[in-house]
Each structure stands twice: as C-alpha cells, then as structure tokens.
Amino acid sequence: MFEGKKLGFGLMRLPLTDANDKGSIDIEALKEMVDTFMEQGFTYFDTAWMYCAFKSENAVKEALTDRYPRDRYTLTTKLHASYLKTKEDRDRIFEEQRQKTGVDYFDYYLIHAIDQELYSIYNEMDCFNWLIEKKKQGLVKHIGFSYHDSAEFLDQVLTEHPEMEFVQLQMNYLDWESAEVQSRKCYEVASKHGKPVIVMEPVKGGILADVP
C-alpha cells in the first residue's frame, strides 16, 4: 500500500507571512520546501479540510498539484466530524476538497481524529460506508482513519470496521508510554488487526526538535 520513501510532508503547520494569521501561508517558501522534498525522492503529502484556517488544501494546489504531474506524488486529506451537520455535508466537503487541491482522486482519505465522541457522529452520518463507496467509485485509492483515544477503544473500532485499510497514530518517543496517548499500546492493537500504521506527530508538533 505504501510505496516509495517512508517520510511524509505534513501541511498542518506551514510558514506564514503573518504569524497571527494561520491562513497567511507563505506560498513561495512552501514551494521551495515541496521542491526540496520531491528532489530527495519523497512523495507523500498530508493535508486536511481545516488545516491552516481552511487554506492548506488551497496551498497544496499552488505548491504541489499545479506544478507536478499526478503520478509524481501521493496526496492524503481528511473528513472531520465537526463540520458534518447532515449527510449531504460529506459530499459537499469532499467535492470542495477536490476543487481546492486540484486533483480528481485522493491516494489516501482519512476519517479524521476518531475518539469516542466523534466516532458516534461518524457512525450516525454513515461515514464508513460513504468512504467505502468513494473507493468503489475510484475517487479514493485507500481508506483509513486517524485516531486519538485509548488502545482499548481502538480495538473496538477496528473490530467493528475491518474494512479500514490503515490507521494513523500519534507516535514519538515522548508519547510511546504515555498513559494518555498510549502510542505503544495503540500500535500493538493496530498490529494485532494487521493494519499498517501511518505515524503522525513524530516530533510532537515540533516540540521534540527544540528540547529545553
């Protein structure tokens, strides 16, 4: 499922022209970052609907998809329960994401940030079956979810939704044995279910790159 070098480019925290405006993405700086990443043979880019004050997906188009052939990169984005009021919102957001990023399909699409509260919304909105249908239509190649809860609850989610192909987990040396994040335990649950893991927060949002 995961091809090429195993390092991803996260588009949640990007260089800004105004430190007080999360949507003021410095596109020229981002282009340089994307070019450097691609020149080193990496291909995986991760964005989401609400990142950078809803501007991250637009920045992807400017810095990546308008500038590189579709077969040169893999693109991931996500659907978050907070923006779902009706089932119609699922398709509305999905189509806007395709327009904003400038792609016909997504290589990976995630149900975003599952925990016990959001899980009930995703089930109520039938998001898992909706995502399966998107894959059948060829609009998504691989389906999965990102996760923020206990290992015990992850076991329940994967038992109830074995159709999910992968899990994105918060993993770094600080959270590995954390009682709250439970990185190691969650990883072990994913492995038990035979699910590949995409690692998020490997340097904990940059904190581990600037240790006191």
RODO-898661 format. One line per 4 residues: number of its first residue (from 0); their letters; for each residue x, y, z of N, C-alpha, C, O. Coordinates in Angstrom, 1 decimal. Example, Ala and Ser with C-alpha at 12.3 -4.5 7.8 and 13.67 -1.06 7.14 Angstrom:
! RODO-898661
0> as> 13.2/-5.7/7.8/12.3/-4.5/7.8/13.2/-3.3/7.8/14.2/-3.3/8.5 | 12.8/-2.2/7.1/13.7/-1.1/7.1/12.9/0.0/7.9/13.4/1.1/8.0
END
This chain:
! RODO-898661
0> mfeg> 0.8/-1.2/0.0/0.0/0.0/0.0/0.9/1.3/0.0/0.6/2.2/-0.8 | 1.9/1.3/0.9/2.7/2.5/1.0/4.0/2.3/0.2/4.8/1.5/0.5 | 4.1/3.1/-0.9/5.2/2.9/-1.8/6.2/4.1/-1.6/5.8/5.1/-1.1 | 7.4/3.9/-2.1/8.4/4.9/-2.0/9.0/5.1/-0.6/8.8/4.3/0.3
4> kklg> 9.8/6.2/-0.5/10.4/6.5/0.8/9.4/6.8/1.9/8.3/7.5/1.6 | 9.6/6.3/3.1/8.6/6.4/4.1/8.8/7.6/5.0/9.0/7.5/6.2 | 8.6/8.8/4.4/8.6/10.0/5.1/7.5/10.9/4.5/7.5/11.1/3.3 | 6.7/11.5/5.3/5.6/12.3/4.8/5.8/13.8/5.0/6.5/14.2/5.9
8> fglm> 5.1/14.6/4.2/5.2/16.1/4.3/3.8/16.5/4.9/2.8/16.5/4.2 | 3.8/16.9/6.2/2.6/17.4/6.8/2.3/18.8/6.5/3.2/19.7/6.6 | 1.0/19.1/6.1/0.7/20.5/5.8/-0.3/21.1/6.8/-1.2/21.9/6.4 | 0.0/20.8/8.1/-0.8/21.4/9.1/-0.2/22.7/9.7/-0.9/23.6/10.1
12> rlpl> 1.1/22.7/9.8/1.9/23.8/10.3/2.8/24.3/9.2/3.8/23.6/8.8 | 2.6/25.4/8.6/3.3/25.9/7.4/3.9/27.3/7.7/3.4/28.0/8.6 | 4.9/27.7/7.0/5.5/29.1/7.1/4.4/30.1/6.8/3.7/29.9/5.8 | 4.3/31.2/7.5/3.3/32.2/7.4/3.9/33.5/7.1/5.1/33.8/7.5
16> tdan> 3.2/34.4/6.4/3.6/35.8/6.2/3.2/36.6/7.3/3.7/37.7/7.5 | 2.2/36.2/8.1/1.7/36.9/9.3/1.5/35.9/10.4/0.6/35.0/10.3 | 2.4/36.0/11.4/2.3/35.0/12.5/1.0/34.9/13.2/0.7/33.9/13.9 | 0.2/36.0/13.1/-1.1/36.0/13.8/-2.2/35.5/12.9/-3.4/35.5/13.4
20> dkgs> -1.9/35.1/11.7/-2.9/34.7/10.7/-2.5/33.3/10.2/-1.7/33.2/9.3 | -3.2/32.3/10.7/-2.8/30.9/10.3/-3.1/30.6/8.8/-2.6/29.6/8.2 | -3.9/31.5/8.2/-4.2/31.3/6.8/-3.3/32.0/5.8/-3.4/31.9/4.6 | -2.3/32.8/6.4/-1.4/33.6/5.5/-0.2/32.7/5.2/0.9/33.1/5.5
24> idie> -0.4/31.7/4.4/0.7/30.7/4.1/1.6/31.4/3.1/1.2/32.0/2.1 | 2.9/31.3/3.4/3.9/31.8/2.5/4.1/30.8/1.4/4.9/29.8/1.5 | 3.5/31.0/0.3/3.4/30.1/-0.8/4.8/29.9/-1.4/5.2/28.8/-1.8 | 5.6/30.9/-1.6/6.9/30.8/-2.2/7.8/30.0/-1.3/8.6/29.2/-1.8
28> alke> 7.7/30.2/0.0/8.6/29.3/0.9/8.1/27.9/0.8/8.9/27.0/0.8 | 6.8/27.7/0.8/6.2/26.3/0.7/6.7/25.6/-0.6/7.0/24.5/-0.6 | 6.7/26.4/-1.7/7.1/25.8/-3.0/8.6/25.3/-2.9/8.9/24.2/-3.4 | 9.4/26.1/-2.2/10.8/25.6/-2.0/10.9/24.4/-1.2/11.7/23.5/-1.5
32> mvdt> 10.0/24.3/-0.1/10.0/23.1/0.7/9.5/21.9/-0.1/10.1/20.8/0.1 | 8.5/22.1/-0.8/8.0/21.0/-1.6/9.0/20.5/-2.6/9.2/19.3/-2.8 | 9.7/21.4/-3.3/10.7/21.1/-4.3/11.8/20.3/-3.7/12.3/19.3/-4.2 | 12.3/20.7/-2.5/13.4/20.0/-1.8/12.9/18.6/-1.4/13.7/17.7/-1.6
36> fmeq> 11.7/18.5/-0.9/11.2/17.2/-0.5/11.1/16.3/-1.7/11.5/15.1/-1.7 | 10.6/16.8/-2.8/10.5/15.9/-4.0/11.8/15.6/-4.6/12.0/14.5/-5.1 | 12.8/16.5/-4.6/14.1/16.3/-5.1/14.8/15.1/-4.4/15.7/14.5/-5.0 | 14.4/14.9/-3.1/15.0/13.8/-2.3/14.3/12.5/-2.5/14.7/11.5/-1.9
40> gfty> 13.3/12.5/-3.4/12.6/11.2/-3.7/11.4/10.9/-2.9/10.9/9.8/-2.9 | 11.0/11.9/-2.0/9.8/11.7/-1.2/8.6/12.1/-2.0/8.6/12.9/-2.9 | 7.4/11.5/-1.6/6.2/11.7/-2.4/4.9/11.9/-1.6/3.9/12.4/-2.2 | 4.9/11.7/-0.3/3.7/11.6/0.5/3.4/13.0/1.1/4.2/13.5/1.9
44> fdta> 2.2/13.5/0.8/1.7/14.8/1.3/0.4/14.6/2.1/-0.5/13.9/1.6 | 0.3/15.2/3.2/-0.8/15.1/4.1/-1.4/16.4/4.5/-0.8/17.3/5.1 | -2.7/16.6/4.1/-3.4/17.8/4.4/-4.8/17.5/5.1/-5.0/16.3/5.3 | -5.6/18.5/5.3/-6.9/18.2/5.8/-7.8/19.5/5.6/-7.3/20.6/5.4
48> wmyc> -9.1/19.3/5.7/-10.1/20.3/5.4/-9.9/21.6/6.2/-10.0/22.7/5.6 | -9.5/21.5/7.5/-9.5/22.7/8.3/-8.1/23.2/8.6/-7.9/24.2/9.2 | -7.0/22.5/8.1/-5.7/23.0/8.4/-5.4/24.4/7.9/-5.9/24.8/6.8 | -4.6/25.1/8.6/-4.2/26.5/8.3/-5.4/27.4/7.9/-5.5/28.0/6.9
52> afks> -6.4/27.4/8.8/-7.6/28.2/8.7/-8.3/27.9/7.3/-8.7/28.8/6.6 | -8.4/26.6/7.0/-9.0/26.1/5.8/-8.3/26.5/4.5/-8.9/26.4/3.4 | -7.0/26.9/4.6/-6.2/27.3/3.4/-5.2/26.2/3.0/-4.6/26.4/1.9 | -5.0/25.2/3.8/-3.9/24.2/3.5/-4.2/23.5/2.2/-3.2/23.4/1.4
56> enav> -5.4/23.1/1.9/-5.7/22.4/0.7/-5.5/23.3/-0.6/-5.1/22.8/-1.6 | -5.8/24.6/-0.4/-5.5/25.5/-1.5/-4.0/25.7/-1.7/-3.6/25.7/-2.9 | -3.3/25.7/-0.7/-1.8/25.8/-0.8/-1.2/24.6/-1.5/-0.3/24.7/-2.2 | -1.8/23.4/-1.2/-1.4/22.2/-1.9/-1.5/22.3/-3.4/-0.6/21.9/-4.1
60> keal> -2.6/22.9/-3.9/-2.8/23.1/-5.3/-1.7/24.1/-5.9/-1.1/23.8/-6.9 | -1.4/25.2/-5.2/-0.5/26.1/-5.7/1.0/25.6/-5.6/1.7/25.8/-6.6 | 1.3/24.9/-4.6/2.7/24.5/-4.4/3.0/23.1/-4.9/4.2/22.8/-5.2 | 2.0/22.3/-5.1/2.2/20.9/-5.5/1.5/20.5/-6.7/2.1/20.2/-7.8
64> tdry> 0.2/20.4/-6.7/-0.6/19.7/-7.8/-0.6/20.5/-9.1/-0.7/19.9/-10.1 | -0.4/21.8/-9.0/-0.3/22.6/-10.2/1.0/22.6/-10.8/1.2/23.0/-12.0 | 2.0/22.0/-10.1/3.4/22.1/-10.5/4.0/20.8/-10.8/5.1/20.7/-11.3 | 3.4/19.7/-10.4/3.9/18.3/-10.6/2.9/17.4/-11.3/1.7/17.6/-11.0
68> prdr> 3.3/16.5/-12.1/2.4/15.5/-12.7/1.8/14.7/-11.6/2.3/14.5/-10.5 | 0.5/14.2/-11.8/-0.2/13.5/-10.8/0.5/12.2/-10.4/0.3/11.8/-9.2 | 1.2/11.6/-11.2/1.9/10.3/-10.8/3.2/10.5/-10.0/3.9/9.6/-9.7 | 3.5/11.8/-9.8/4.8/12.1/-9.0/4.6/12.2/-7.5/5.6/12.1/-6.8
72> ytlt> 3.3/12.3/-7.0/3.1/12.4/-5.6/1.9/11.6/-5.2/1.1/11.2/-6.0 | 1.8/11.4/-3.9/0.6/10.8/-3.3/0.0/11.8/-2.3/0.8/12.5/-1.6 | -1.3/12.0/-2.3/-1.9/13.0/-1.5/-3.0/12.4/-0.6/-3.8/11.6/-1.0 | -3.0/12.9/0.6/-3.9/12.5/1.7/-4.7/13.7/2.2/-4.1/14.8/2.4
76> tklh> -6.0/13.5/2.4/-6.7/14.5/3.1/-7.8/13.8/4.0/-7.8/12.6/4.0 | -8.6/14.6/4.7/-9.4/14.0/5.7/-10.8/14.7/5.9/-10.9/15.8/5.5 | -11.7/13.9/6.4/-13.0/14.5/6.8/-13.2/14.5/8.3/-13.0/13.5/8.9 | -13.6/15.6/8.8/-13.7/15.8/10.3/-15.2/16.0/10.7/-15.9/16.7/10.0
80> asyl> -15.6/15.2/11.7/-17.0/15.2/12.1/-17.5/16.6/12.5/-18.7/16.8/12.5 | -16.7/17.5/13.0/-17.1/18.8/13.5/-17.8/19.6/12.4/-18.6/20.5/12.7 | -17.6/19.2/11.1/-18.2/20.0/10.0/-19.3/19.3/9.4/-19.8/19.7/8.3 | -19.8/18.2/10.0/-20.9/17.5/9.4/-22.2/17.7/10.2/-22.3/17.3/11.4
84> ktke> -23.1/18.4/9.6/-24.4/18.6/10.2/-25.5/17.7/9.5/-26.5/17.4/10.2 | -25.3/17.4/8.3/-26.2/16.5/7.6/-25.3/15.5/6.7/-24.1/15.8/6.5 | -25.9/14.5/6.3/-25.2/13.5/5.4/-24.7/14.2/4.1/-23.7/13.8/3.5 | -25.5/15.2/3.7/-25.1/15.9/2.4/-23.8/16.6/2.6/-23.1/16.9/1.6
88> drdr> -23.4/17.0/3.8/-22.2/17.7/4.0/-21.0/16.8/3.6/-19.9/17.4/3.2 | -21.1/15.5/3.7/-20.0/14.7/3.3/-19.6/14.9/1.9/-18.4/15.1/1.6 | -20.5/14.8/1.0/-20.2/15.0/-0.4/-19.8/16.5/-0.8/-18.9/16.7/-1.6 | -20.5/17.4/-0.1/-20.2/18.8/-0.3/-18.7/19.1/0.0/-18.0/19.7/-0.8
92> ifee> -18.3/18.6/1.2/-16.9/18.9/1.6/-15.9/18.1/0.7/-14.9/18.7/0.3 | -16.3/16.9/0.3/-15.4/16.1/-0.5/-15.2/16.7/-1.8/-14.0/16.8/-2.3 | -16.2/17.2/-2.5/-16.1/17.9/-3.8/-15.3/19.2/-3.7/-14.5/19.5/-4.6 | -15.5/19.9/-2.6/-14.7/21.1/-2.4/-13.3/20.8/-2.2/-12.4/21.5/-2.6
96> qrqk> -13.0/19.7/-1.5/-11.6/19.3/-1.3/-10.9/18.9/-2.7/-9.8/19.3/-2.9 | -11.7/18.3/-3.5/-11.1/18.0/-4.9/-10.8/19.3/-5.6/-9.8/19.4/-6.3 | -11.7/20.2/-5.5/-11.5/21.5/-6.2/-10.4/22.3/-5.6/-9.6/22.9/-6.4 | -10.3/22.3/-4.3/-9.3/23.1/-3.6/-7.9/22.5/-3.9/-6.9/23.3/-4.1
100> tgvd> -7.8/21.2/-3.9/-6.5/20.6/-4.1/-6.1/20.4/-5.6/-5.0/20.2/-6.0 | -7.2/20.4/-6.5/-7.0/20.3/-7.9/-6.7/18.9/-8.4/-6.1/18.7/-9.4 | -7.2/17.9/-7.7/-7.0/16.5/-8.1/-8.4/15.8/-8.3/-9.4/16.3/-7.8 | -8.3/14.8/-9.2/-9.5/14.0/-9.5/-9.8/13.0/-8.4/-10.9/12.6/-8.2
104> yfdy> -8.7/12.5/-7.8/-8.9/11.5/-6.8/-7.8/11.7/-5.7/-6.8/12.4/-5.9 | -8.0/11.1/-4.5/-7.1/11.1/-3.4/-6.5/9.8/-3.3/-7.1/8.7/-3.3 | -5.2/9.7/-3.0/-4.5/8.4/-2.8/-4.9/7.8/-1.5/-5.1/6.6/-1.4 | -5.0/8.7/-0.5/-5.4/8.2/0.8/-6.5/9.2/1.4/-6.3/10.4/1.2
108> ylih> -7.5/8.7/2.0/-8.5/9.5/2.6/-8.9/9.0/4.0/-9.1/7.8/4.1 | -8.8/9.9/4.9/-9.0/9.5/6.3/-10.3/10.1/7.0/-10.6/11.3/6.7 | -10.9/9.3/7.7/-11.9/9.8/8.7/-11.1/10.3/9.9/-10.2/9.6/10.4 | -11.3/11.5/10.2/-10.3/12.3/11.0/-10.5/12.3/12.5/-11.6/12.5/13.0
112> aidq> -9.4/12.0/13.2/-9.3/12.2/14.6/-10.4/11.4/15.4/-11.0/12.0/16.3 | -10.5/10.1/15.1/-11.5/9.3/15.8/-11.2/9.3/17.3/-10.1/8.9/17.8 | -12.2/9.6/18.1/-12.3/9.3/19.6/-13.7/8.9/19.9/-14.5/8.7/18.9 | -14.0/8.6/21.1/-15.3/8.0/21.4/-16.5/9.0/21.0/-17.5/8.6/20.6
116> elys> -16.3/10.3/21.2/-17.3/11.3/20.9/-17.5/11.4/19.4/-18.6/11.3/18.9 | -16.4/11.6/18.7/-16.5/11.7/17.2/-17.0/10.4/16.5/-17.6/10.5/15.5 | -16.6/9.3/17.1/-16.9/8.0/16.5/-18.5/7.9/16.4/-19.0/7.4/15.4 | -19.2/8.4/17.4/-20.6/8.3/17.3/-21.2/9.1/16.2/-22.2/8.7/15.6
120> iyne> -20.6/10.3/15.9/-21.0/11.1/14.8/-20.7/10.4/13.5/-21.6/10.4/12.6 | -19.5/9.9/13.4/-19.2/9.2/12.1/-20.1/8.0/11.8/-20.5/7.8/10.7 | -20.5/7.3/12.8/-21.5/6.2/12.6/-22.9/6.7/12.3/-23.5/6.2/11.5 | -23.3/7.8/13.0/-24.6/8.4/12.8/-24.7/8.9/11.3/-25.7/8.8/10.7
124> mdcf> -23.6/9.5/10.8/-23.6/10.0/9.5/-23.2/9.0/8.4/-23.0/9.3/7.2 | -23.0/7.7/8.9/-22.7/6.6/8.0/-21.4/6.9/7.2/-21.3/6.5/6.0 | -20.4/7.4/7.8/-19.2/7.9/7.1/-18.3/6.7/6.6/-17.6/6.8/5.6 | -18.4/5.6/7.3/-17.5/4.5/6.9/-18.1/3.9/5.6/-17.3/3.6/4.7
128> nwli> -19.4/3.7/5.5/-19.9/3.2/4.2/-19.8/4.2/3.1/-19.5/3.8/1.9 | -19.9/5.4/3.5/-19.7/6.5/2.5/-18.3/6.5/1.9/-18.2/6.7/0.7 | -17.3/6.3/2.8/-16.0/6.3/2.3/-15.7/5.0/1.4/-14.9/5.1/0.5 | -16.3/3.9/1.8/-16.1/2.7/1.0/-16.7/2.9/-0.4/-16.1/2.5/-1.4
132> ekkk> -17.8/3.6/-0.5/-18.4/3.9/-1.8/-17.4/4.8/-2.6/-17.3/4.7/-3.8 | -16.8/5.8/-2.0/-15.9/6.7/-2.7/-14.7/5.9/-3.3/-14.2/6.1/-4.4 | -14.3/4.8/-2.5/-13.2/4.0/-3.1/-13.7/3.2/-4.3/-13.0/3.0/-5.3 | -15.0/2.7/-4.2/-15.5/1.9/-5.3/-15.7/2.8/-6.5/-15.5/2.3/-7.7
136> qglv> -15.9/4.1/-6.3/-16.0/5.0/-7.5/-14.7/5.4/-8.0/-14.7/6.1/-9.0 | -13.6/5.0/-7.4/-12.3/5.4/-7.9/-11.9/6.8/-7.5/-10.9/7.3/-8.0 | -12.6/7.4/-6.5/-12.3/8.7/-6.1/-11.3/8.7/-4.9/-10.7/9.8/-4.6 | -11.1/7.6/-4.3/-10.1/7.4/-3.2/-9.5/6.0/-3.5/-10.2/5.0/-3.8
140> khig> -8.2/5.9/-3.3/-7.5/4.7/-3.5/-7.4/3.8/-2.3/-7.6/2.6/-2.3 | -7.1/4.5/-1.1/-7.0/3.7/0.1/-7.7/4.5/1.2/-7.7/5.7/1.3 | -8.4/3.8/2.1/-9.3/4.4/3.1/-8.8/4.0/4.5/-8.4/2.8/4.8 | -8.8/4.9/5.4/-8.4/4.7/6.8/-8.9/5.8/7.7/-9.8/6.5/7.4
144> fsyh> -8.3/5.9/8.9/-8.7/6.9/9.9/-7.5/7.3/10.7/-6.6/6.5/11.0 | -7.5/8.5/11.2/-6.6/8.9/12.3/-7.3/8.8/13.6/-8.5/8.8/13.7 | -6.4/8.7/14.7/-7.0/8.2/15.9/-6.4/8.9/17.1/-5.2/9.1/17.2 | -7.3/9.3/18.1/-6.8/9.9/19.3/-7.7/9.4/20.5/-8.6/10.1/21.0
148> dsae> -7.4/8.2/21.0/-8.1/7.7/22.1/-7.3/6.5/22.7/-6.2/6.3/22.3 | -8.0/5.7/23.5/-7.3/4.6/24.1/-7.1/3.4/23.2/-7.8/3.3/22.2 | -6.1/2.5/23.6/-5.9/1.3/22.8/-7.1/0.4/22.9/-7.4/-0.3/21.9 | -7.8/0.4/24.0/-9.0/-0.5/24.2/-10.1/-0.1/23.2/-10.7/-0.9/22.6
152> fldq> -10.3/1.2/23.0/-11.3/1.7/22.1/-10.9/1.5/20.7/-11.7/1.2/19.8 | -9.6/1.6/20.4/-9.1/1.3/19.0/-9.4/-0.1/18.6/-9.8/-0.4/17.5 | -9.3/-1.0/19.6/-9.6/-2.4/19.3/-11.0/-2.6/18.9/-11.4/-3.3/18.0 | -11.9/-1.8/19.6/-13.3/-1.9/19.2/-13.6/-1.3/17.8/-14.3/-1.9/17.1
156> vlte> -13.0/-0.2/17.5/-13.2/0.4/16.2/-12.7/-0.5/15.1/-13.5/-0.7/14.1 | -11.6/-1.1/15.2/-11.0/-1.9/14.2/-11.8/-3.2/14.1/-11.9/-3.8/13.0 | -12.4/-3.7/15.2/-13.2/-4.9/15.2/-14.5/-4.6/14.4/-15.0/-5.4/13.7 | -15.1/-3.4/14.7/-16.4/-3.0/14.0/-16.2/-2.6/12.6/-17.1/-2.6/11.8
160> hpem> -15.0/-2.1/12.2/-14.7/-1.6/10.9/-13.4/-2.2/10.3/-12.4/-1.5/10.1 | -13.4/-3.5/10.0/-12.2/-4.2/9.5/-11.9/-3.8/8.1/-10.9/-4.0/7.5 | -12.9/-3.1/7.4/-12.7/-2.6/6.0/-11.7/-1.5/6.0/-11.2/-1.2/4.9 | -11.4/-0.8/7.1/-10.4/0.3/7.1/-9.0/-0.3/6.8/-8.7/-1.3/7.5
164> efvq> -8.3/0.3/5.9/-7.0/-0.3/5.5/-5.8/0.0/6.3/-4.8/-0.7/6.3 | -5.9/1.2/7.0/-4.7/1.6/7.8/-5.2/2.5/8.9/-6.3/3.0/8.9 | -4.3/2.8/9.8/-4.6/3.7/10.9/-3.4/4.7/11.1/-2.3/4.3/10.9 | -3.8/6.0/11.3/-2.8/7.0/11.5/-2.7/7.3/13.0/-3.7/7.6/13.6
168> lqmn> -1.6/7.1/13.6/-1.4/7.2/15.1/-0.4/8.2/15.5/0.6/8.4/14.8 | -0.6/8.8/16.6/0.4/9.7/17.2/1.5/8.9/17.8/1.2/8.2/18.8 | 2.7/9.0/17.3/3.8/8.2/17.8/5.1/9.0/17.8/5.5/9.5/16.8 | 5.7/9.0/19.0/7.0/9.6/19.2/7.6/9.1/20.5/6.9/8.5/21.3
172> yldw> 8.9/9.4/20.8/9.4/8.7/22.0/8.8/9.3/23.3/8.9/8.6/24.3 | 8.3/10.5/23.3/7.7/11.0/24.5/6.3/10.4/24.8/5.9/10.2/25.9 | 5.6/10.1/23.7/4.2/9.5/23.8/4.2/8.0/23.8/3.1/7.4/24.0 | 5.3/7.4/23.6/5.3/5.9/23.4/4.7/5.2/24.6/3.9/4.3/24.5
176> esae> 5.0/5.6/25.8/4.5/5.0/27.1/3.5/6.0/27.8/3.2/5.7/28.9 | 3.0/7.0/27.1/2.1/8.0/27.7/0.8/7.3/28.1/0.2/6.6/27.3 | 0.4/7.6/29.3/-0.9/7.0/29.8/-2.1/7.6/29.0/-3.1/7.0/28.9 | -1.9/8.8/28.5/-3.0/9.5/27.8/-3.0/9.1/26.3/-4.0/8.7/25.8
180> vqsr> -1.8/9.2/25.6/-1.8/8.9/24.2/-1.7/7.5/23.9/-2.3/7.0/22.9 | -1.0/6.7/24.7/-0.9/5.2/24.6/-0.3/4.8/23.2/-0.9/3.9/22.6 | 0.7/5.5/22.8/1.3/5.2/21.4/1.6/3.7/21.3/1.2/3.0/20.3 | 2.4/3.1/22.2/2.8/1.7/22.1/1.6/0.8/22.1/1.5/-0.1/21.2
184> kcye> 0.7/1.0/23.0/-0.5/0.1/23.1/-1.3/0.2/21.8/-1.9/-0.8/21.4 | -1.5/1.4/21.3/-2.3/1.6/20.1/-1.6/0.9/18.9/-2.3/0.3/18.1 | -0.3/1.1/18.8/0.4/0.4/17.8/0.3/-1.1/17.8/0.1/-1.8/16.8 | 0.3/-1.6/19.0/0.2/-3.1/19.2/-1.2/-3.6/18.8/-1.4/-4.6/18.2
188> vask> -2.2/-2.7/19.1/-3.6/-3.1/18.6/-3.7/-3.1/17.1/-4.3/-4.0/16.5 | -3.2/-2.1/16.5/-3.2/-2.0/15.0/-2.5/-3.2/14.4/-2.9/-3.8/13.5 | -1.3/-3.5/15.0/-0.6/-4.7/14.5/-1.4/-6.0/14.7/-1.4/-6.9/13.8 | -2.1/-6.1/15.8/-2.9/-7.3/16.0/-4.0/-7.5/15.0/-4.3/-8.6/14.6
192> hgkp> -4.5/-6.3/14.5/-5.5/-6.4/13.4/-4.9/-6.4/12.0/-5.7/-6.4/11.0 | -3.6/-6.4/12.0/-3.0/-6.4/10.7/-3.1/-5.1/9.9/-3.1/-5.2/8.6 | -3.2/-4.0/10.6/-3.3/-2.7/9.9/-2.0/-2.0/9.8/-1.3/-1.8/10.9 | -1.6/-1.5/8.7/-0.4/-0.7/8.6/-0.6/0.6/9.3/-1.8/1.1/9.5
196> vivm> 0.4/1.2/9.9/0.3/2.5/10.6/1.0/3.6/9.9/2.2/3.5/9.5 | 0.4/4.7/9.8/1.0/6.0/9.4/1.3/6.8/10.7/0.4/6.9/11.5 | 2.5/7.2/10.8/2.9/7.9/12.0/2.6/9.4/11.9/3.0/10.1/10.9 | 1.9/10.0/12.8/1.7/11.5/12.9/2.4/12.0/14.2/2.6/11.2/15.1
200> epvk> 2.7/13.3/14.2/3.4/13.9/15.3/4.7/13.2/15.7/4.9/13.0/16.9 | 5.5/12.8/14.7/6.8/12.1/15.1/7.7/13.0/15.9/8.5/12.5/16.7 | 7.6/14.3/15.8/8.4/15.2/16.6/7.4/16.1/17.4/7.8/17.2/17.8 | 6.2/15.6/17.7/5.2/16.2/18.6/5.0/17.7/18.2/5.1/18.6/19.1
204> ggil> 4.7/17.9/17.0/4.4/19.3/16.5/5.6/20.2/16.6/5.4/21.4/16.6 | 6.8/19.6/16.5/8.0/20.4/16.5/8.6/20.5/17.9/9.8/20.9/18.0 | 7.9/20.1/18.9/8.4/20.3/20.3/9.7/19.5/20.5/10.6/20.0/21.1 | 9.7/18.3/19.9/10.9/17.4/20.2/12.1/17.9/19.3/13.2/17.3/19.5
208> advp> 11.9/18.8/18.4/13.0/19.4/17.6/13.7/20.5/18.4/14.7/21.0/17.9 | 13.1/21.0/19.5/13.6/22.1/20.2/13.5/21.8/21.7/12.8/22.5/22.5 | 14.1/20.7/22.1/14.0/20.3/23.5/14.8/21.3/24.4/15.9/21.7/24.1 | 14.2/21.7/25.6/14.8/22.6/26.5/16.1/22.0/27.0/16.8/22.6/27.8
END
